[in-house]
């Protein structure tokens, strides 16, 4: 039996629907702002609807995302709830996309709790998602369970006797509109939530049977939530919430992408020279990031390679050795890249060797040359063979002797370089003598 527990003084109407209205008021006992919902007329259908609403919301009284019932009375003609700051519809313009998706997730959390008890809401819309204020925090709640379908309901039609659809057009699942199913279910509520997300992210109020498509990360999730074919739709609110959370999660940008953005000058706070050295360091810190090594690092300029050899020779050696490892690997790390993808890393190795020769860093020159020669012979790239021949044939003095020693360590490179009866143009006899040992 309904009991009047407190007295509310009403101030103004904030909402009027087909069977009830909501008035803003203040609870006289403690001055709390409340909303007072009452039926227009005490007919049987209106009283049943309000009774369903109160019954379900009281059953979910402990849930933070379901509108609480503070008091009921007058034979079931009214009940009191906290005064909301507004609906999701009225507040949308003040919220960011992330905030509105948080609000929808709050309401979906409450809906999931109702489903756990076997209840189907049947009228999830932006107007039934309300914002409450808890001190400085705002939370959204699902309200208006007047059309709820309870698990013990034998039949609850979506149409009146005159064929008028019960519910909010645009948010009712199409299979219910067309009478293809007798009862609402969890998947029909999922459709409604999908349409709410679509409305929130597009600004378009959906027409009956229309499917809203959204831009950005949630696109795929919404497409599965508001699929017109119920068999292709996400079936439970729990799965929808998880899928939406996954879609919203901001994944760390891959290191290769961050490096590519640096080289492209997309970070205005980083000087381009500094950006190239940053990319080198990123590669050294991520030796197994194949996308970074194959696709980004080889684009670093020859000037930067020269400074690297001059100022950080140990790092230059590490880069050369790692490039050699990647270039000669046969473990699938090249993925579906074309054969021509070998060219840039080989050119990078050549630049390290050339810079080491200019710096007269003979130890580094030997190690870089060995890495180049072994990789060169393994990759069999004709353009790089020409460049390697030029590097060796143009060497003089100690540089020539160092590269000759390196060639002696890689006989397969001698065979590759001297293929097609190629002869050195260089005058250095030591290099020629090494090449003659085939």
C-alpha positions as CSV (number, residue, x, y, z in Angstrom):
1,X,0.0,0.0,0.0
2,X,1.3,3.4,-0.9
3,X,2.4,5.6,2.0
4,X,2.9,9.4,2.0
5,X,6.2,9.8,3.9
6,X,6.9,13.5,3.4
7,X,5.3,16.5,2.0
8,X,6.5,18.2,-1.2
9,X,5.7,21.7,-2.3
10,X,5.8,21.9,-6.1
11,X,7.1,24.8,-8.0
12,X,6.9,24.3,-11.8
13,X,6.4,21.7,-14.4
14,X,9.6,20.4,-16.0
15,X,8.1,17.6,-18.2
16,X,4.8,16.4,-19.4
17,X,4.3,13.1,-21.1
18,X,1.4,11.0,-22.4
19,X,0.3,9.7,-19.1
20,X,2.2,11.7,-16.4
21,X,4.0,14.9,-15.7
22,X,7.0,15.9,-13.6
23,X,7.1,18.9,-11.3
24,X,10.1,20.5,-9.6
25,X,9.7,21.0,-6.0
26,X,11.4,21.2,-2.6
27,X,10.9,18.7,0.2
28,X,9.6,20.6,3.2
29,X,11.2,18.5,5.8
30,X,14.8,19.2,4.7
31,X,14.7,21.6,1.8
32,X,16.0,19.0,-0.7
33,X,15.2,19.7,-4.3
34,X,13.0,16.9,-5.7
35,X,11.0,16.0,-8.7
36,X,7.4,15.0,-8.2
37,X,6.0,12.6,-10.8
38,X,2.2,12.2,-11.0
39,X,-0.3,10.7,-13.4
40,X,-2.6,13.0,-15.3
41,X,-5.7,10.9,-14.5
42,X,-6.1,8.0,-12.3
43,X,-7.2,5.6,-15.0
44,X,-6.2,1.9,-14.8
45,X,-3.5,2.0,-17.5
46,X,-1.8,5.1,-16.1
47,X,-1.7,3.7,-12.6
48,X,-0.4,0.3,-13.8
49,X,2.4,2.1,-15.7
50,X,3.4,4.2,-12.8
51,X,3.3,1.1,-10.5
52,X,5.6,-0.8,-12.9
53,X,8.0,2.2,-12.9
54,X,8.1,2.4,-9.1
55,X,8.3,-1.4,-8.7
56,X,11.4,-1.8,-10.9
57,X,13.2,1.3,-9.7
58,X,12.7,0.3,-6.1
59,X,14.0,-3.2,-6.9
60,X,17.1,-1.5,-8.2
61,X,17.3,1.0,-5.4
62,X,20.9,0.3,-4.6
63,X,22.1,0.8,-8.1
64,X,23.9,4.1,-8.7
65,X,22.8,4.4,-12.3
66,X,19.1,3.8,-11.9
67,X,16.8,6.7,-10.8
68,X,16.0,6.2,-7.1
69,X,12.5,6.5,-5.7
70,X,12.4,8.6,-2.6
71,X,8.8,8.2,-1.6
72,X,5.4,7.2,-3.1
73,X,1.8,7.8,-2.1
74,X,-1.8,8.8,-2.8
75,X,-2.9,5.4,-4.0
76,X,-0.1,5.1,-6.5
77,X,-0.8,8.4,-8.2
78,X,2.6,9.9,-7.6
79,X,6.2,9.3,-6.5
80,X,9.2,11.5,-5.6
81,X,12.7,11.2,-7.0
82,X,15.8,13.5,-6.9
83,X,15.6,16.6,-9.1
84,X,17.8,16.0,-12.1
85,X,20.1,18.6,-13.6
86,X,18.7,17.7,-17.0
87,X,18.4,14.9,-19.5
88,X,21.1,13.7,-21.8
89,X,19.1,15.4,-24.6
90,X,19.1,18.8,-22.9
91,X,22.7,18.6,-21.7
92,X,24.3,17.2,-24.9
93,X,25.6,20.6,-26.1
94,X,27.5,21.1,-22.9
95,X,29.2,17.7,-23.0
96,X,32.3,16.4,-24.9
97,X,32.0,13.2,-26.9
98,X,33.8,11.3,-24.2
99,X,31.5,12.7,-21.5
100,X,28.4,11.8,-23.4
101,X,29.7,8.3,-24.0
102,X,30.4,8.1,-20.2
103,X,26.8,9.1,-19.6
104,X,25.5,6.4,-22.0
105,X,27.7,3.8,-20.3
106,X,26.2,4.9,-16.9
107,X,22.7,4.3,-18.2
108,X,23.7,1.0,-19.9
109,X,25.1,-0.1,-16.5
110,X,21.7,0.5,-15.0
111,X,20.0,-1.2,-17.9
112,X,22.3,-4.2,-17.5
113,X,21.2,-4.5,-13.8
114,X,17.6,-4.5,-14.9
115,X,18.3,-7.2,-17.5
116,X,19.9,-9.3,-14.8
117,X,16.5,-9.3,-13.0
118,X,14.7,-10.3,-16.2
119,X,13.3,-6.8,-17.0
120,X,13.4,-5.2,-20.5
121,X,13.2,-1.4,-20.4
122,X,11.7,-0.9,-23.9
123,X,12.2,2.9,-24.0
124,X,15.9,3.8,-23.7
125,X,16.2,7.3,-25.2
126,X,18.2,10.4,-24.5
127,X,15.2,11.8,-22.7
128,X,15.2,8.9,-20.2
129,X,18.9,9.3,-19.2
130,X,19.1,11.9,-16.5
131,X,21.9,13.7,-14.7
132,X,22.1,13.8,-10.9
133,X,24.5,15.8,-8.8
134,X,26.3,14.2,-5.9
135,X,28.3,17.0,-4.3
136,X,30.8,18.0,-7.0
137,X,30.3,14.8,-9.0
138,X,27.7,14.1,-11.7
139,X,26.3,10.7,-12.5
140,X,23.8,9.7,-15.0
141,X,20.9,7.4,-14.3
142,X,18.3,5.5,-16.4
143,X,14.8,6.5,-15.6
144,X,11.2,6.0,-16.7
145,X,10.7,2.3,-16.5
146,X,6.9,2.7,-17.2
147,X,7.1,0.6,-20.3
148,X,9.2,-2.1,-18.7
149,X,8.5,-5.7,-19.6
150,X,8.8,-7.9,-16.6
151,X,9.9,-11.6,-16.8
152,X,6.4,-12.8,-15.6
153,X,4.6,-10.8,-18.3
154,X,2.8,-13.2,-20.6
155,X,2.3,-10.7,-23.4
156,X,3.0,-7.0,-23.6
157,X,2.2,-5.5,-27.0
158,X,4.2,-2.8,-28.6
159,X,1.0,-1.5,-30.2
160,X,-2.2,-0.1,-28.9
161,X,-5.5,-1.3,-30.2
162,X,-5.4,1.4,-32.9
163,X,-2.0,0.3,-34.1
164,X,-0.1,3.2,-32.5
165,X,3.4,2.2,-31.5
166,X,4.2,2.3,-27.8
167,X,7.7,3.7,-27.2
168,X,9.8,6.4,-28.8
169,X,10.0,6.4,-32.6
170,X,13.6,6.0,-33.8
171,X,14.7,4.1,-30.8
172,X,12.4,1.1,-31.1
173,X,14.0,-2.0,-32.6
174,X,12.7,-2.6,-36.2
175,X,11.6,-6.2,-35.5
176,X,9.2,-4.9,-32.9
177,X,7.9,-2.2,-35.2
178,X,7.2,-4.9,-37.9
179,X,5.7,-7.3,-35.4
180,X,8.4,-10.0,-36.2
181,X,8.8,-10.8,-32.5
182,X,6.2,-11.0,-29.9
183,X,8.3,-9.8,-27.0
184,X,11.0,-7.3,-26.4
185,X,14.3,-8.8,-25.2
186,X,17.8,-7.7,-24.2
187,X,18.8,-7.3,-27.9
188,X,16.0,-4.8,-28.5
189,X,17.3,-2.7,-25.7
190,X,20.8,-3.0,-27.2
191,X,19.3,-1.5,-30.4
192,X,18.0,1.4,-28.5
193,X,21.3,2.1,-26.8
194,X,23.0,1.9,-30.2
195,X,20.6,4.5,-31.5
196,X,21.3,6.8,-28.5
197,X,25.0,6.6,-29.2
198,X,24.3,7.4,-32.9
199,X,22.2,10.4,-31.9
200,X,24.8,11.6,-29.5
201,X,27.7,11.4,-32.0
202,X,25.9,12.6,-35.1
203,X,23.4,15.1,-33.7
204,X,20.6,13.5,-35.7
205,X,17.4,12.3,-34.1
206,X,16.7,8.9,-35.8
207,X,13.5,8.2,-37.7
208,X,11.6,5.0,-37.1
209,X,13.5,2.0,-38.5
210,X,16.5,4.2,-39.4
211,X,20.0,3.1,-38.6
212,X,22.4,5.9,-37.5
213,X,26.0,5.5,-38.5
214,X,28.7,7.3,-36.5
215,X,32.2,8.5,-37.3
216,X,35.4,7.6,-35.5
217,X,36.4,4.8,-33.2
218,X,32.9,3.6,-32.1
219,X,31.7,3.2,-35.7
220,X,32.0,-0.6,-35.8
221,X,30.5,-1.1,-32.3
222,X,27.4,1.0,-33.1
223,X,26.9,-0.7,-36.4
224,X,26.7,-4.0,-34.5
225,X,24.5,-2.6,-31.8
226,X,21.8,-1.0,-34.1
227,X,22.0,-3.6,-36.8
228,X,18.5,-3.9,-38.4
229,X,18.8,-7.7,-38.5
230,X,18.5,-8.8,-34.9
231,X,20.6,-11.9,-35.6
232,X,23.6,-9.7,-36.6
233,X,23.2,-7.5,-33.6
234,X,25.2,-7.5,-30.3
235,X,22.9,-9.5,-28.1
236,X,23.7,-8.3,-24.6
237,X,24.3,-4.9,-22.9
238,X,27.4,-6.4,-21.1
239,X,29.0,-7.2,-24.5
240,X,28.0,-3.8,-25.9
241,X,29.6,-2.0,-23.0
242,X,32.8,-4.0,-23.2
243,X,33.0,-3.5,-27.0
244,X,32.4,0.3,-26.6
245,X,35.1,0.5,-23.9
246,X,37.6,-1.3,-26.1
247,X,36.8,1.1,-29.0
248,X,37.2,4.1,-26.8
249,X,40.5,3.0,-25.3
250,X,43.3,5.2,-26.5
251,X,46.1,2.8,-27.4
252,X,49.6,4.1,-27.3
253,X,50.8,5.2,-30.7
254,X,53.2,2.6,-32.1
255,X,56.8,3.6,-31.8
256,X,57.3,3.4,-35.6
257,X,54.4,5.8,-36.1
258,X,55.7,8.3,-33.5
259,X,59.1,8.1,-35.3
260,X,57.5,8.7,-38.7
261,X,55.7,11.7,-37.4
262,X,58.9,13.1,-36.0
263,X,60.6,12.7,-39.4
264,X,57.6,14.3,-41.2
265,X,57.9,17.4,-39.0
266,X,54.5,16.8,-37.3
267,X,55.9,17.8,-33.9
268,X,56.4,21.6,-34.0
269,X,58.2,21.5,-30.7
270,X,61.0,19.4,-32.0
271,X,63.7,20.7,-34.4
272,X,64.2,18.6,-37.5
273,X,67.8,17.7,-36.7
274,X,66.9,16.8,-33.2
275,X,64.0,14.7,-34.6
276,X,66.3,12.6,-36.7
277,X,68.6,11.9,-33.7
278,X,65.5,11.1,-31.7
279,X,64.5,8.5,-34.3
280,X,67.9,6.9,-34.1
281,X,67.6,6.7,-30.4
282,X,64.1,5.2,-30.6
283,X,65.5,2.5,-32.9
284,X,68.4,1.7,-30.5
285,X,65.8,1.5,-27.7
286,X,63.5,-0.7,-29.8
287,X,65.9,-3.1,-31.6
288,X,63.1,-5.6,-32.5
289,X,60.6,-3.0,-33.8
290,X,60.8,-4.1,-37.4
291,X,58.5,-1.4,-38.7
292,X,60.7,1.2,-37.2
293,X,63.9,-0.3,-38.5
294,X,62.7,-1.2,-42.0
295,X,60.4,1.7,-42.8
296,X,61.5,4.7,-40.8
297,X,65.1,4.7,-39.7
298,X,66.5,4.3,-43.2
299,X,64.9,7.7,-44.1
300,X,67.3,9.5,-41.7
301,X,69.5,11.9,-43.7
302,X,73.1,11.2,-44.7
303,X,74.0,14.4,-42.7
304,X,72.6,12.9,-39.5
305,X,74.4,9.7,-40.1
306,X,77.7,11.6,-40.5
307,X,77.2,13.4,-37.2
308,X,76.2,10.1,-35.5
309,X,79.5,8.5,-36.7
310,X,81.5,11.5,-35.6
311,X,79.9,12.1,-32.2
312,X,78.4,8.7,-31.2
313,X,80.5,6.1,-33.0
314,X,79.5,3.3,-30.6
315,X,75.8,4.0,-31.4
316,X,76.7,4.0,-35.1
317,X,78.3,0.5,-34.7
318,X,75.2,-0.8,-32.9
319,X,72.9,0.5,-35.7
320,X,75.1,-1.2,-38.4
321,X,75.2,-4.5,-36.5
322,X,71.4,-4.4,-36.0
323,X,70.8,-3.6,-39.6
324,X,73.0,-6.5,-40.7
325,X,70.9,-8.8,-38.4
326,X,67.6,-7.6,-39.9
327,X,68.8,-7.6,-43.5
328,X,70.1,-11.2,-43.3
329,X,67.4,-12.7,-41.2
330,X,65.1,-15.3,-42.8
331,X,62.6,-15.6,-40.1
332,X,59.6,-13.7,-41.6
333,X,60.4,-10.3,-40.0
334,X,60.3,-8.7,-43.4
335,X,56.6,-9.5,-43.6
336,X,54.9,-8.7,-46.9
337,X,57.4,-5.9,-47.8
338,X,58.6,-6.0,-51.4
339,X,62.1,-7.1,-52.3
340,X,63.0,-3.5,-53.1
341,X,62.6,-2.7,-49.4
342,X,66.1,-3.9,-48.9
343,X,67.5,-0.9,-50.7
344,X,67.2,1.8,-48.0
345,X,68.7,-0.2,-45.2
346,X,71.6,-1.2,-47.4
347,X,72.1,2.5,-48.3
348,X,72.1,3.4,-44.6
349,X,74.9,0.9,-44.0
350,X,76.9,2.3,-46.8
351,X,76.5,5.8,-45.3
352,X,77.8,4.6,-42.0
353,X,80.9,3.1,-43.7
354,X,81.5,6.2,-45.8
355,X,81.2,8.5,-42.8
356,X,83.6,6.3,-40.8
357,X,86.1,6.6,-43.6
358,X,85.8,10.4,-43.6
359,X,86.3,10.4,-39.8
360,X,89.3,8.1,-40.1
361,X,87.6,5.8,-37.5
362,X,89.2,2.6,-38.9
363,X,87.7,0.2,-36.3
364,X,84.2,1.5,-37.1
365,X,84.9,1.5,-40.8
366,X,85.9,-2.2,-40.7
367,X,82.9,-3.3,-38.7
368,X,80.4,-1.2,-40.8
369,X,82.0,-2.5,-44.0
370,X,81.8,-6.1,-42.9
371,X,78.1,-5.5,-42.1
372,X,77.5,-3.9,-45.4
373,X,79.4,-6.5,-47.4
374,X,77.6,-9.5,-45.8
375,X,74.2,-7.8,-46.2
376,X,75.0,-6.8,-49.7
377,X,75.9,-10.3,-50.8
378,X,72.8,-11.7,-49.0
379,X,70.3,-9.3,-50.4
380,X,71.6,-9.3,-54.0
381,X,70.4,-5.8,-55.0
382,X,71.9,-4.6,-58.2
383,X,71.6,-0.8,-57.5
384,X,73.4,-1.3,-54.1
385,X,76.1,-3.4,-55.8
386,X,76.9,-0.4,-57.9
387,X,77.0,1.9,-54.9
388,X,79.2,-0.5,-53.0
389,X,81.6,-0.8,-55.9
390,X,81.9,3.0,-56.0
391,X,82.5,3.1,-52.2
392,X,85.4,0.5,-52.4
393,X,86.9,1.7,-55.7
394,X,87.1,5.3,-54.5
395,X,88.8,4.5,-51.2
396,X,92.5,5.5,-50.8
397,X,95.2,4.8,-48.4
398,X,94.3,3.4,-45.0
399,X,90.6,3.4,-45.9
400,X,91.3,1.2,-48.8
401,X,93.4,-1.2,-46.7
402,X,90.6,-1.4,-44.1
403,X,88.0,-2.2,-46.6
404,X,90.2,-4.7,-48.3
405,X,90.6,-6.5,-44.9
406,X,86.8,-6.4,-44.6
407,X,86.4,-7.9,-48.0
408,X,88.8,-10.6,-47.2
409,X,86.5,-11.6,-44.4
410,X,83.5,-11.8,-46.8
411,X,84.5,-13.8,-49.8
412,X,80.9,-14.1,-51.0
413,X,80.9,-10.3,-51.4
414,X,84.0,-10.5,-53.6
415,X,82.2,-12.9,-55.8
416,X,79.1,-10.7,-55.9
417,X,81.1,-7.5,-56.7
418,X,83.2,-9.0,-59.4
419,X,80.3,-10.7,-61.2
420,X,79.8,-9.6,-64.8
421,X,83.6,-9.2,-65.2
422,X,83.6,-5.9,-63.4
423,X,87.0,-4.3,-62.9
424,X,87.9,-1.7,-60.3
425,X,88.7,1.8,-61.5
426,X,90.6,2.4,-58.2
427,X,94.3,2.5,-58.3
428,X,94.8,1.1,-54.9
429,X,96.6,-2.2,-55.5
430,X,95.7,-3.8,-52.2
431,X,92.0,-3.6,-52.9
432,X,92.6,-5.0,-56.4
433,X,94.7,-7.8,-55.0
434,X,92.0,-8.8,-52.5
435,X,89.4,-8.8,-55.3
436,X,91.6,-11.0,-57.4
437,X,91.4,-13.8,-54.8
438,X,88.1,-15.3,-56.0
